[in-house]
Amino acid sequence: MTERPGPVDPAAPTVLRPLPFGDTSITGGLWAERQRVNREVTIPMGATQLEAAGSFENFKAAAAGSHGEYHGPVYQDGEVYKWLEALAWERARADDPQLAAWQQEVTGLIRAAQDADGYLNTFEQVTGEPGDRFGDLPFNHEIFNVGAMTQAAIAQARTGHDDGLITTARRAVAQLGETFGPGRRDGVCGHPLIEMALTELYRLTGDPDALALAGYFTDARGHGILAAQHTGRFDGSTYYSDRIPVRETTVPEGHAVRAVYLAAGATDLAIETGDAELLTALRGQWQAMTDTKMYLTGGLGARWEGESFGDPFELPPDRAYAETCAAVASVQWAWRLLLATGEARYADLIERTLYNAVLPGVSLSGDRFFYVNPLQLRGDAPLAEDPRVVSNGRQPWFGTSCCPTNLMRTLASLTHYFTTSSADGLQIHQYAPMRVRAGAIDLDLATGYPWDGAVQLEVRASGDVPWTLALRIPAWATGAELTVNGQPAGERAEPGSYTSIRRSWRRGDVVTLTLPMATRLTPPHERIDAVRGCAAIERGPLVYCVEQTDQPPAALVDEIRIDKGPLTAVDQPGRLGGITAVNIPGRASAGGAAGALRATPYYAWANRGIGAMRVWIPRV
Amino acid sequence: MTERPGPVDPAAPTVLRPLPFGDTSITGGLWAERQRVNREVTIPMGATQLEAAGSFENFKAAAAGSHGEYHGPVYQDGEVYKWLEALAWERARADDPQLAAWQQEVTGLIRAAQDADGYLNTFEQVTGEPGDRFGDLPFNHEIFNVGAMTQAAIAQARTGHDDGLITTARRAVAQLGETFGPGRRDGVCGHPLIEMALTELYRLTGDPDALALAGYFTDARGHGILAAQHTGRFDGSTYYSDRIPVRETTVPEGHAVRAVYLAAGATDLAIETGDAELLTALRGQWQAMTDTKMYLTGGLGARWEGESFGDPFELPPDRAYAETCAAVASVQWAWRLLLATGEARYADLIERTLYNAVLPGVSLSGDRFFYVNPLQLRGDAPLAEDPRVVSNGRQPWFGTSCCPTNLMRTLASLTHYFTTSSADGLQIHQYAPMRVRAGAIDLDLATGYPWDGAVQLEVRASGDVPWTLALRIPAWATGAELTVNGQPAGERAEPGSYTSIRRSWRRGDVVTLTLPMATRLTPPHERIDAVRGCAAIERGPLVYCVEQTDQPPAALVDEIRIDKGPLTAVDQPGRLGGITAVNIPGRASAGGAAGALRATPYYAWANRGIGAMRVWIPRV
């Protein structure tokens, strides 16, 4: 175990080990700016919005034992917990009196709201009758909420700013353990999440009951428990990830966030129990998901109906759901598989997803959000009443605020996913200007990534023993080159793998990695009917899109066609926080006039008003 | 007004007039077989299924004044009414003791269930508290149900088999009139339908209050009434056709069935009030809908979410909703526009919709149904819990049984939509072997349509005065030819118009119309992203599809490509009730082996088990 670890810290052996939280810090560039905005704008906005939604009133009412008015959906407690988790990681990056005050105050409210027997769920406490507890397992999120609380409590405990939430969480978990499991009541939550939290609690505390409960909640699914308890709110076991046992699933289905949280939790379980068979099943599911049910952006969930995965290759760009939370869940799952296996494919997907499926969920200003992240918006799409509908533009908040709070905790803990160590050395999975201080090692990484593929690492300090530096070569980076102190070095770098240098490092050693940032036209898979005859533009790790505002007036995004090329990258330091745009030769319509079109990174779309946009563009 | 008219009988002048119900009878061919199966299988199955669903128990419980168990969704009464309407039209075609007994018994149950003040809604009567009436206008369907009852009552009254339902309906309508309107309570139903029924009641009875109430319910929409009364069951005024006033709508949006029922009712209103401005608005809406929001099949509704229209040109074949009821509603709307204008485009759409969007909703055996009618099913689509999901195959019934009952009443009254008269003569809109006896005129029409484009009309009797026979030339029928007694005749027949012959007809006169039944490859509209690079196969009025079961083993429907042609029609009298299939040269995949593929009419799909199917096929 690491000291002051981040969100995931396996107790059992894994191929790669997370670094202690804080060993890695982003020092500049795109992600530093996103973290700054998250801290200065988004997290404070969370306090305001959660207050306005009545979230804190719910805890006060539960503490007072008053019966009556409850505010928000049944999972409102969970939104508070995700925001609290963000606070904790943010305080570990740099403490601040306002963050500390919020944490202390809200943690106090939560602690006061807990029932004497450990039960804590303000919806049931404020509106339920005695005996109602766990009466609607498919929908009431009681177990889910305890999971989110546990994750926040673990963050507090690991970052050294525990205001007592871990005690509250352990009591709530104990109450669940007394209620559910073999010889007790059969039951699982309609919304997975607690599986990850319980295993992580075991990792923090060593409590075998927490791990056993994670195992129970994981393997009890897929045997009809929820169908038997179904109350009619949503139809079907598929939605609740309860149609097929986790071990027998071949490809994720149903509600995307639920399915992927469950898979991530099952991966934790496989790691801690040394269950190679379960890990193999999960790796197969992940491969099938990424091969057949994932958007180019890394977005997951093709259907609005049930916020769910579609059939294999059902990937419409316009009606993509691609919930921001599903992207967060996907990063969490891929991270656990990366730790377990050390395979670059998982780090590749983390990169694709962070840039192109997580980041689009928040505006550059940090105060507007997308819940749903389609790859196309038509110019004539009308305004709609549902705030999830993208034609309404980015929204300041949602009645269901999982996406903003999930973004907050992900950005606050982002460096957790960038680096690892092993017995052999250090691995760099993601590139950004950053400082890595791990034990005796101190590295400084300078880069203009994701705009520029040149990455320079300078060794500031190193121990006396030789160790291996491993650098990920992204799957798109054909022709990457590596030098050490100016001399070609490393294994031949195959895209989609790691290149390694083992040596006795000395202060002042400089490693340069050059990732070719060729702009590329990506064809879709033959089986994806919805984008036949189209191509997408990518450059480095970024998926691009065309927005109406950037095109000549005669070129309507709904009607444009693109030529094969040449594609030209154009640096625009003053636009959209600093981007590299791409110029593409094209036509205003199938038979229309030729002209230059302009693509910009998808993550930055809809920051200049809302209008027609597309990632997949019909070819001439 | 005609004697014993069918479902629609305008009181105000219209360009075309419906013939009395029974003047036209189908004597053979595809539609005769569908009507036989509807009578012998589907309608009796309705009795069984409605009984099993507890529908009749609801009326008994309401009659007994008992408070407690209610069966089915809130619109369950409405399903009984639609089935009763089918019974009435069926009895008018040929009476039968079983049909009569069912009608008498169920009508008796309904009459007994009515409250003293005319209110009748078994859901509220059985489960509601005093004062609950009309407490959930967005969702409870109380007004909708009265509309469906009124339509059934009008059918009983017009077919001469009135068991008293018209009195019950008039009392229920009077109770609505006392409740809603100017100076009374503001309110409209979340599900339009009653607008058509009220105007038709005015046509039957001359009661101006019914017409006024239709006007109120039509024009009260779009002003926020429902939003103010919203109870949270479904979000938004768009879903309830309440976002924009009917007169200001430019293209239908929201829940497709609701929107199109409303448009059909508004068209009735425009006819009866002589409101040319409203009629112009509705014609524009219809044109925009058919241009931008309609599937090739005539299917309406691109989204599962809210069973709704998508944005313009959002027409995914795989996730098409295309509810069978929306197709029924579309026939009803187009029919009213046809009567009002006499324009062939409306009759063209009725034909396209009947064959390709209504008929696919029922199996050839008459006892299995589709609620949703997509234009593509992938071979690897899993079974699902929702019975609407097409990969489960055709279903014997649905918890929401609107589609089967709507099919029953449409097939029972089908001839209503085939012919009209005018001051000038007679119009034939749809072709089938049939007998038309209108006043002094007696025509016999022989044809192998829709397989063979040769139509032969023989005059068996005619009055002494000259009159004009008008025959529709479908929009696809380029090169149609007409003869009278073997001599070329008629105006030059432009596709998408009527060709007319005015003369003094004599017994034995023979008119032949030859519609070229060329098989054609139809390209999609450039703006429909979801089927770019594909083509569809059509022949005459029929849209074709490829089903996996008809292809060579190596040709997976998910991967096939088609060549430009030649397409070859192949008569298969023994298959699928007798069809003409189409052979197409193609490939097993984009780079795969060449071979012959086979297409069959879309309406007949999924009658040999369920498997991969597509209407739009990628081109080589």
Contacts between the chains, C-beta under 8 A, distances in Angstrom:
chain1	res1	chain2	res2	distance
A	235	B	385	6.0
A	235	B	386	5.8
A	236	B	384	7.4
A	236	B	385	3.7
A	236	B	386	6.4
A	237	B	385	6.6
A	238	B	384	6.6
A	238	B	385	6.1
A	243	B	385	7.7
A	253	B	382	7.0
A	303	B	304	7.1
A	303	B	319	7.2
A	304	B	303	7.1
A	304	B	304	7.1
A	304	B	305	4.0
A	305	B	304	4.1
A	305	B	305	5.5
A	310	B	318	8.0
A	310	B	319	7.6
A	311	B	318	7.5
A	311	B	378	5.3
A	311	B	380	6.6
A	311	B	381	4.5
A	311	B	382	7.2
A	311	B	391	7.8
A	312	B	378	7.1
A	312	B	380	5.4
A	313	B	378	6.8
A	313	B	558	7.7
A	314	B	318	5.7
A	314	B	319	7.2
A	314	B	378	7.1
A	316	B	316	5.4
A	316	B	319	6.9
A	316	B	530	6.6
A	317	B	529	7.4
A	318	B	310	8.0
A	318	B	311	7.5
A	318	B	314	5.7
A	318	B	529	6.8
A	319	B	303	7.2
A	319	B	310	7.6
A	319	B	314	7.2
A	319	B	316	6.9
A	319	B	319	7.0
A	376	B	529	7.1
A	378	B	311	5.3
A	378	B	312	7.1
A	378	B	313	6.8
A	378	B	314	7.1
A	380	B	311	6.6
A	380	B	312	5.4
A	381	B	311	4.5
A	382	B	253	7.0
A	382	B	311	7.1
A	384	B	236	7.4
A	384	B	238	6.5
A	385	B	235	6.0
A	385	B	236	3.7
A	385	B	237	6.5
A	385	B	238	6.1
A	385	B	243	7.6
A	386	B	235	5.7
A	386	B	236	6.3
A	391	B	311	7.8
A	526	B	559	7.4
A	526	B	589	7.5
A	526	B	590	5.7
A	527	B	558	6.6
A	527	B	559	7.1
A	529	B	317	7.4
A	529	B	318	6.8
A	529	B	376	7.1
A	529	B	530	7.2
A	529	B	531	7.7
A	529	B	618	7.6
A	530	B	316	6.6
A	530	B	529	7.2
A	530	B	530	5.4
A	531	B	529	7.7
A	532	B	532	5.5
A	532	B	533	4.4
A	532	B	534	7.2
A	532	B	618	6.1
A	533	B	532	4.4
A	533	B	533	4.1
A	534	B	532	7.2
A	558	B	313	7.7
A	558	B	527	6.6
A	559	B	526	7.4
A	559	B	527	7.2
A	589	B	526	7.5
A	590	B	526	5.7
A	618	B	529	7.6
A	618	B	532	6.1
